Amino acid sequence: MKRTLTFILILSSVLLVRCKEEKPFSVQVVSSEMTRNPDGAHLDGLGGKLKWNYTTGLELKAFLDVYERYGDENIFKYVDGWYDSIIGPDGKIQTYKIKNYSTDHICPGRTLFSLYDRTGKEKYRMAMDTLRKQISQHPRTSEGGFWHKMVYPDQMWLDGLYMAQPFYAEYTRRYETPERRDSCFSDVLNHFLVVAKHTYDPATGLYRHAWDESRRMFWCNPETGQSDHAWGRALGWYCMAIVDVLEIVPRETEGWNEVLGIFKGIFDTLPEYADPATGMWYQVLDRPGREGNYVEATCSAMFTYAMLKGVRLGYLDKSFRKEAVKAYSHLLDTFVKTGEDGLVNLEQCCAVAGLGGKDNRRGDYQYYINERICENDPKGIGPLIWTSLEMERK
């Protein structure tokens, strides 16, 4: 009897461990981040400071997607708690200033659609309307592309397509008048075409980080207006923006097939620039294997997510599925580690990179490879969660 009881206890322990191990990986990542950060105001190293920040919004959007798949109310409360704190009863967003005209400040609004559906809080709808007002007033290039920010006049960065277009597309689908809907959808897609036209590098088949229409910035080529390099995360943002927006915008919209063609072309080219040893992609994407360059987690997660979702939605051929699954395996093997505390960590993330600004960022090779590297950056955690959710589909 004693031996039987011992066996049952051992078996129960094994099953408990196995159940823990079989918790969906996306849930494990969210649980780890919520353990490290007691509330949303602590994400991205903000230490409890409320700031309307694209990085926080990005990660919380991924959290909410996990909640909608698996239903843990603690996750929902975590996400809603941050938005409820930073948006006042009148819909005013703390720390947000429309006159800054930053595409980054539109990105956190994506999560509000689902929160509004689930809570009915009118202040969330008012906040979305404020962001839509920014879109209507946002300064543009001569061909209709949003400036990245007011402080970066005449410039389009690939990053900015993810910051603004998915929100713009979803708002159009939900709330725009029928008379204006088609033109707004066309406007959404035009941004992808404009930035592709001006950042494409025929020598590599990739797209450079940014373009200055005025040709005034010290970092740009005076003839093309392009920055020097294809930065991994910039193109990762662009790929995620395309795959998310094409899902929202009707296929019959002018420009839809052209944007799809850009997406396919990117994934036909990307394998040439992957690291042969890890299968992952480099910080400076167009200089694979060069001394000092390194495989970088955030762009690798973004490319893997966009590829998996692209296959699922039929934007990429089914033959890409095998490569996408392999990329996910490489992503986990290369960048994901479990600490002694049992928490999941994403290593080797570029903390930030940009062009110009107060630090006079030149965007040359040495600049990119010497930017700070960190772990568990929201710009990597969010795509890691979405990539895992794609893998966890039946």
C-alpha positions in Angstrom: 0.0 0.0 0.0 2.9 2.3 0.9 4.6 1.6 -2.4 1.4 2.3 -4.3 0.9 5.6 -2.5 4.5 6.6 -3.2 4.1 5.7 -6.9 0.9 7.7 -7.1 2.6 10.7 -5.6 5.6 10.5 -8.0 3.2 10.1 -10.9 1.2 13.1 -9.8 4.4 15.2 -9.5 5.5 14.2 -13.0 2.0 15.1 -14.4 2.1 18.4 -12.7 5.5 19.2 -14.2 4.3 18.1 -17.6 1.2 20.2 -17.4 3.4 23.2 -16.5 5.7 22.4 -19.4 2.7 22.1 -21.8 1.3 25.5 -20.9 1.3 27.3 -24.3 4.5 29.2 -24.8 2.8 32.4 -25.6 1.2 32.2 -22.1 4.6 31.5 -20.6 6.0 34.6 -22.1 3.2 36.8 -20.9 3.3 35.3 -17.4 7.1 35.9 -17.3 6.7 39.5 -18.3 3.8 40.1 -15.8 6.0 38.6 -13.1 8.9 40.9 -13.9 6.7 43.9 -14.2 4.0 44.4 -11.6 1.9 46.5 -13.9 2.0 47.9 -17.4 3.7 51.1 -16.3 6.8 49.1 -15.5 7.2 47.6 -19.0 10.1 48.8 -21.1 12.0 49.9 -18.0 9.7 52.8 -17.2 9.6 51.9 -13.5 6.0 52.7 -12.9 5.9 56.0 -15.0 2.8 56.3 -17.1 3.8 57.2 -20.7 1.8 56.9 -23.9 4.5 54.8 -25.6 4.5 52.6 -28.7 6.6 49.9 -27.0 4.2 49.5 -24.1 1.2 49.5 -26.4 2.8 47.0 -28.7 3.5 44.5 -25.8 0.0 45.0 -24.3 -1.6 44.3 -27.7 0.2 41.0 -27.7 -0.9 40.3 -24.1 -4.5 41.0 -25.1 -4.3 38.6 -28.0 -3.1 35.9 -25.7 -6.1 36.7 -23.4 -8.5 36.4 -26.3 -7.0 33.0 -27.2 -6.8 31.5 -23.7 -9.0 33.6 -21.5 -6.9 34.4 -18.3 -8.7 37.3 -16.7 -5.5 38.4 -14.9 -4.0 39.2 -18.3 -7.1 41.3 -19.3 -7.0 43.2 -16.0 -3.3 43.9 -16.5 -3.9 45.4 -20.0 -7.0 47.3 -19.2 -5.4 48.6 -16.0 -2.8 50.5 -17.9 -5.1 52.0 -20.5 -7.7 52.9 -17.8 -5.0 54.7 -15.9 -3.5 56.7 -18.7 -6.8 57.7 -20.4 -9.0 60.1 -18.4 -12.8 60.1 -18.2 -12.9 62.7 -20.9 -10.8 60.5 -23.2 -7.7 62.7 -22.8 -4.5 60.6 -23.0 -1.8 61.5 -20.5 1.6 62.5 -22.0 0.1 62.6 -25.5 0.4 65.8 -27.6 -1.3 65.8 -31.0 1.0 68.7 -32.2 4.0 66.4 -32.0 2.5 64.5 -35.0 4.4 61.3 -34.2 3.4 58.1 -35.9 4.7 56.3 -32.8 1.9 57.7 -30.8 -0.8 56.1 -32.9 0.5 52.6 -32.3 -0.8 52.2 -28.7 -4.3 52.9 -30.0 -4.6 49.5 -31.7 -5.4 47.8 -28.4 -8.3 50.2 -27.7 -10.5 48.5 -30.3 -10.8 45.3 -28.4 -10.8 47.0 -25.0 -13.7 49.2 -26.1 -15.6 46.1 -27.4 -15.1 44.3 -24.1 -15.6 47.2 -21.6 -17.8 49.7 -23.4 -15.8 52.5 -21.9 -16.6 55.5 -24.0 -13.4 57.2 -23.1 -11.6 54.5 -25.2 -13.7 55.5 -28.2 -12.9 59.2 -27.5 -9.2 58.4 -27.4 -9.4 56.5 -30.7 -11.2 59.5 -32.2 -8.3 61.8 -31.1 -5.8 59.5 -32.8 -7.9 59.5 -35.9 -7.9 63.3 -35.8 -4.1 63.2 -35.7 -4.1 61.1 -38.9 -6.4 63.6 -40.6 -4.0 66.4 -39.8 -0.6 64.6 -39.9 2.0 66.2 -42.2 2.8 64.3 -45.4 5.3 64.0 -48.2 4.3 65.3 -51.7 3.1 61.8 -52.6 0.9 61.4 -49.4 3.2 59.5 -47.0 3.1 60.5 -43.4 6.2 62.1 -42.0 7.6 59.9 -39.3 7.4 62.7 -36.8 7.1 66.5 -36.8 10.7 66.6 -35.6 11.7 64.5 -38.7 10.2 66.6 -41.5 9.9 65.2 -45.0 11.1 61.8 -43.8 9.4 58.4 -44.1 10.9 55.5 -42.0 9.9 51.9 -42.5 9.1 51.8 -38.8 6.4 54.3 -39.2 4.3 52.1 -41.4 3.6 49.7 -38.5 3.1 52.6 -36.1 0.2 54.2 -38.0 -1.3 52.0 -40.8 -2.8 49.1 -38.8 -4.7 51.5 -36.6 -5.7 53.6 -39.5 -7.0 50.5 -41.4 -8.9 49.2 -38.4 -10.5 52.5 -37.6 -11.6 52.8 -41.2 -13.2 49.4 -41.2 -15.1 50.0 -38.0 -16.0 53.7 -37.9 -15.4 55.5 -41.2 -18.5 56.5 -43.2 -19.3 54.3 -46.3 -18.7 57.4 -48.5 -15.1 57.7 -47.3 -14.2 54.1 -46.5 -12.8 53.2 -50.0 -10.6 56.3 -50.2 -9.3 55.8 -46.7 -8.4 52.2 -47.5 -6.6 53.3 -50.6 -4.7 56.0 -48.6 -3.6 53.3 -46.1 -2.1 51.2 -48.9 -0.5 54.2 -50.7 1.9 54.7 -47.8 3.4 51.2 -48.4 3.8 52.0 -52.1 5.4 55.4 -51.5 7.9 54.2 -48.9 8.8 51.1 -51.0 9.4 53.2 -54.1 11.9 55.5 -52.2 13.7 53.0 -49.9 14.2 50.1 -52.3 17.8 49.1 -52.9 18.1 47.3 -56.3 21.6 46.1 -55.4 20.4 44.0 -52.5 16.7 43.6 -53.2 16.1 45.0 -49.7 14.6 48.2 -48.4 16.7 50.9 -46.6 15.7 52.2 -43.1 14.4 55.6 -44.2 14.1 58.2 -46.9 14.3 62.0 -46.8 12.3 63.7 -49.6 14.1 67.0 -49.0 17.6 65.5 -49.2 18.6 67.8 -46.4 19.5 65.3 -43.7 23.2 64.6 -43.1 22.5 60.8 -43.0 20.9 60.5 -46.5 22.3 60.0 -49.9 22.0 63.4 -51.6 20.8 61.9 -54.9 18.3 59.3 -53.6 17.4 60.6 -50.1 18.0 57.1 -48.8 19.8 56.2 -45.5 22.8 54.0 -45.8 21.6 50.5 -44.7 18.7 48.1 -44.5 18.3 47.8 -40.7 16.8 44.5 -39.7 14.1 45.8 -37.3 12.9 48.5 -39.7 12.2 45.9 -42.4 10.6 43.7 -39.7 8.2 46.5 -38.8 7.3 46.9 -42.4 6.6 43.2 -42.9 4.4 43.0 -39.9 2.6 46.1 -41.0 1.9 44.6 -44.4 0.6 41.3 -43.1 -1.6 42.9 -40.5 -3.0 45.6 -42.9 -3.7 43.3 -45.8 -5.9 41.2 -43.5 -8.1 44.3 -42.8 -8.2 46.1 -46.1 -10.5 44.6 -48.8 -8.7 42.8 -51.6 -10.4 44.9 -54.2 -8.9 48.1 -52.9 -6.6 49.9 -55.3 -3.0 49.0 -54.4 -3.7 45.8 -52.5 -2.1 43.5 -55.1 0.9 45.8 -55.4 1.5 45.7 -51.7 1.1 41.9 -51.7 3.8 41.8 -54.4 6.2 43.8 -52.2 5.6 41.4 -49.4 6.2 38.3 -51.5 9.4 39.9 -52.9 10.8 40.5 -49.5 10.4 36.9 -48.4 11.8 35.7 -51.7 14.9 37.8 -50.8 15.3 37.3 -47.1 16.8 33.8 -47.1 19.8 35.2 -48.9 20.6 37.4 -45.8 20.0 34.9 -43.0 22.9 33.6 -40.9 23.8 30.1 -42.2 24.6 28.9 -38.6 21.4 30.0 -36.8 19.0 30.7 -39.6 18.3 34.1 -38.1 18.7 37.7 -39.4 21.3 40.4 -38.7 21.1 43.7 -37.0 22.5 45.3 -40.2 20.5 43.2 -42.6 22.4 44.0 -45.8 25.8 43.2 -44.3 25.5 39.5 -43.2 28.6 38.1 -41.6 30.5 41.3 -41.5 32.8 41.8 -38.5 30.8 43.2 -35.6 27.4 42.4 -37.0 25.2 40.1 -35.0 22.0 38.1 -35.3 19.3 40.2 -33.6 16.2 38.9 -31.8 13.5 41.5 -32.6 13.9 41.5 -36.3 14.1 37.8 -36.4 10.9 37.4 -34.4 9.2 40.0 -36.7 10.2 38.2 -39.9 9.1 34.8 -38.5 5.7 36.2 -37.4 5.1 37.8 -40.7 6.1 34.7 -42.6 3.9 32.4 -40.5 0.9 34.6 -40.8 1.5 35.3 -44.4 1.4 31.5 -45.2 -1.8 31.1 -43.1 -3.6 33.9 -44.9 -2.4 32.7 -48.3 -0.2 35.6 -49.0 2.8 33.4 -49.3 3.0 30.0 -51.0 2.4 27.0 -48.7 6.0 25.9 -49.4 7.1 28.7 -47.0 5.4 26.9 -44.1 8.2 24.5 -43.6 10.8 27.4 -43.6 8.6 29.4 -41.2 8.3 26.6 -38.7 12.1 26.0 -39.0 12.6 29.8 -38.4 10.5 29.6 -35.2 12.6 26.7 -33.9 15.8 28.7 -34.7 14.3 31.7 -33.0 13.7 29.8 -29.7 17.1 28.0 -29.9 19.1 31.2 -30.6 17.5 33.9 -28.4 15.1 32.3 -25.8 16.5 31.2 -22.5 14.8 30.2 -19.2 16.4 31.8 -16.1 17.0 30.1 -12.8 13.8 31.8 -11.6 11.8 29.9 -14.3 11.0 33.0 -16.3 11.4 33.2 -20.1 13.9 35.6 -21.4 14.5 37.0 -24.9 18.1 37.8 -25.4 20.1 39.9 -27.9 17.6 42.6 -28.6 18.7 45.9 -30.1 17.4 48.4 -27.6 16.8 51.3 -30.0 18.1 52.7 -33.3 17.1 55.7 -35.3 18.4 58.5 -37.6 19.3 62.1 -36.8 17.7 63.6 -33.7 19.5 65.1 -30.7 22.2 62.5 -30.9 22.9 63.1 -34.6 22.6 59.4 -35.4 24.3 58.9 -38.8 22.8 55.5 -39.6 26.2 54.1 -40.8 27.4 50.6 -40.1 29.3 51.4 -36.9 26.3 53.2 -35.5 23.9 50.3 -35.8 26.3 47.6 -34.4 27.2 49.8 -31.4 23.7 50.6 -30.2 22.8 49.0 -26.8 21.8 45.4 -26.7 19.3 44.3 -24.0 17.0 41.4 -23.1 13.2 41.3 -23.0 12.7 44.4 -25.1 8.9 44.9 -25.8 9.8 45.2 -29.5 10.9 41.6 -29.4 8.5 40.2 -26.8 5.4 41.3 -28.7 6.5 39.6 -32.0 7.7 36.6 -30.1 4.2 36.2 -28.6 2.5 36.7 -31.9 4.8 34.2 -33.6 4.0 31.7 -30.8 0.3 32.3 -31.2 0.6 31.5 -34.9 2.4 28.2 -34.0 -0.2 27.3 -31.4 -3.1 27.4 -33.9 -4.7 24.0 -34.4 
